[in-house]
Amino acid sequence: MTVELSARAIPAARIAVGRGANSETLAITLACDDVTALAIAASQAEAQLRTFKGIGNVTSSAALQRPEIQIHPDAARAAALGVTTDSLADIVRLATYGDYSNALPKLNLSERQTPVRVRMDPSVRENLNAVSQLRVQGSNGTVNLGSVADISIGSATGAVNKLLLSVSARGKLIIRGE
């Protein structure tokens, strides 16, 4: 039985079989409504694909997990203190990345201008207490970020793709000839 005939039995699968040439890339997309189940399935598929002879350079977008600061605003507390989502976003961006490139102050040197980017030290970003002390503009002055949002360290995929209202993970592999 050929791969194409076997693949037809998979519901909702879109599979195109190539010419089988050396170094041909095959892309696989898994889709699911459950992000956790998708991550598990993508990890298992990646591990199983690595066991096949002649397949190399297996990658997956689901494997791009990295720790990040997660800030979940409390809408009721923010509204009571007059804090907008724009002011929350601005302070978090300024502290973690710095201002937009075109808004950065410039250091004037003899032959060029060098942008000056000011942001929190990476070691401070890991201290949730320090992050919660960032000052956010409210209607009656500034308030602590921690008083209008829950702050935690978590991880999320580097990219989330929407495919027909399902979350998807994409992977690629290279088929090598014998």
C-alpha positions, 0 to 999 in steps of 0.5 A: 500500500502506498503512502498516499493510499494510507493517508486517505484514511486519516480524517481531515488530513491534507497530505501531498507526497513528493517525488522522494528526491534527496533533501526534499522537505515535508511539512506536517500540520497538526491541528486541535482545539486543545493546546495541551493535547496538541503539544503532547501530540506534536512532541510524540510525532516529532520523537517518532519521526526522529526514529525513521532511517533517512529522515533528518532535521526534524523541527516543530513549532510546538517545541519553541517553549520558553519562559515568559512573564505572564501578566493577567490584568484584573479588569475590575481593579484596573477600572476602579483605579483608572488604569487603561490597557494601553498604559499597562501595555506601555509600561510592560513594553518599556520595562522589558523591551524599551521604547520603539526605535523611532522614539529612542533618545540618540547619543550624538557622536562625531560621525553618527547618532547611536540610539539609547535603549533603557530597559530592566536588567534581565535578572530583575525581570525574573523577580516577580516582586520587582515586576509587580512594583512597576508604576502604571498611570491611573486616573489619580496618579500612578499605581503598582502593576501588581495592584491591577494585574496578576503576574506569573512566570509561565511558558507559551509556544513561540507561535500559535497558528490558527487553522480553521478555528483550531490551534495548530503546530507545524513541523518540517523534516528533510528526507535523505536518500540512501 
